[in-house]
Amino acid sequence: FKANYRYRSVDVFGQVDFWERHNTAVSTATQNSFYKENNALVRLEQDNSFRSDWHAYGLNYTFGTNWQISDKHSVGFRLQYNDRLYDWNHADIQTDYYRNGKFEDHIDGIESEKTTIPYHWEGNSYYNGQLGKLNIDLNVDFYSNKKRANAKTDEYYQISDANHVNSEANTADHMVAEKLVLSYPVWKGKLSIGNEMTFVNRNASYYISGTAIPATDSKTKEQNIASFIDYGFSLGKLGEGSIGLRFEHVGFDYRDRLNAENNMKRYTNDLFPSISLSRAFGQVQAAMTYTQKTVRPTYWQLNSAVTYANAFTLQSGDPKLENQKNHDLSLNMRWKWLTFVSSWQRIEKHITQWSFLYNDAGVIMIKHVNLDKPLNRYTAYLNVAPTIGVWSPNLRTGFLSYDTELDLADPREASGSRTVTYKKPMIFVQFSNTFRLKHSWQFELGCDYQSRADWVSYHLRYTTWDMSATIQKCWLKNDALCLRITANNILQSGNEKVGIDCGYYYLTQWMRSNNHRLSISLRYTFNVARNKYKGSGAGQEAIQRMGN
């Protein structure tokens, strides 16, 4: 429900959203681990079947105001509170364990997890104005979230004794961010300079019983101070262009209150250039862009806590994980309703998930690591979007390919290692159709296709299809009353089969998610008021990294 009240130049708005989610996931996995014991090769095999059912619902509240002081000045703020009323997950896991092909044990595992969020606040305030020819855009954001997850795992063995594991994970995140952009016309273009500051504090603890995993209690502080400059210019008949440079100083401080050996403090200074050129060749619009960006690990990936997944799987972060750097060169071309896009990325210190042998009992430790070798990513696609009477088709087809080479330690090899490559491209097709008929009827039909492929360091071994359909009917003036019915994943084809090769460890996992959905919405618009809120936000990248 949305509402907006306007009095002269002041807007007061609010919104209440209720949401509910159900999800069922089913998977089977075969894991093989290899190591040498007294110069003899040992193979450990696990056959797992897994089913989880997750159910959650909540209310999100938004309140804000906007004051249009004049045509050149406006201020406002927006406050959001998310109330998760219920969050429960239940899982059943069956595992058969073999050693050198000989049966060792069978485990029936029952897991349950209840998540509570005592508070979740987000806010934005802004000023947008113009002093003479100088444009000013200032945003200040805050974020505060607390989360608690209580989990219980009961494991019943066919041969060994039963085991009961209880854990509690707590996180509290707080962030303040500011972004200021000043723009001024200079010569044949516009010069923009600014700064962005983000300050994050995160407290995380993990306590567990029923296993030898140690508890953790950590505090993370991160400060990101950035300055940037960008100049956009016109070259007349030669086209348009822009050139920019961003400097970032980041301080990272990780403190483990229970184990000082995990403490980590570091400072980084980076420059990120960007340049773009565009020009028209008759009816063809062309643009070429180069950017350099960084991808930072999420905060849970930087946490040294070892968490319990099941009897044979542990998960941990690493505060020493480094940032990923992407160099991106792209070419876009457009002619009427045809668009062609291609890009090449050079990725350094790519962040990916990796599996390690934790002990000789077949327990696997899952962590994120930086790949030693740079890798290349190639993308190209063609988009066709004409309008033919009442029919508006949109076809996008192309490919995405990685060029990855990894040196893997493998005790099965005489040399103790082998080199593997991941180069199989992914072919994708996305085809959507919209039919706009008389009397405000609208029909939509879409389908997606994705081929088998190699994705960084994974083998995607399943071809996927998906289809969706929508019927919409509107009534009254300006289509104020609309009924919309949508069916997603009609073919119920949300299946995946993934192969992961770590040399001494190989995983084949098949996953099926119940994403079949039918949604019905009825919307009535009392009056139409243009949203005058101009807050663009700050610190969004840090907020995304706080997710667990």
Secondary structure, DSSP 8 states (H G I E B T S, - for coil): -EEEEEETTEEEEEEEEEEEEEEEEEEEEEEEEEEEETTEEEEEEEEEEEEEEEEEEEEEEEEEEEEEEETTEEEEEEEEEEEEEEEEEEEEEEEEEEETTEEEEEEEEEEEEEEEEEEEEEEEEEEEEEETTEEEEEEEEEEEEEEEEEEEEEEEESSS--EEEEEEEEEEEEEEEEEEEEEEEETTEEEEEEEEEEEEEEEEEEEEESSS---EEEEEEEEEEEEEEEEEEE-GGG-EEEEEEEEEEEEEEEEESS-GGG-EEEEEEEEEEEEEEEEEETTEEEEEEEEEEEE---TTTT---EEEEETTEEEE--TT---EEEEEEEEEEEETTEEEEEEEEEEES-EEEEEEE-STTS-EEEEEEE-SS-EEEEEEEEEE---BTTEEEEEEEEEEEEEEEEEEE-TTSTTSEEEEEE---EEEEEEEEEEEEGGGEEEEEEEEEE--EEETTEEE---EEEEEEEEEEEESGGG-EEEEEEEE-TT---EEEEEEE-SSEEEEEEEEE---EEEEEEEE-S-----------S-HHHHHHT--
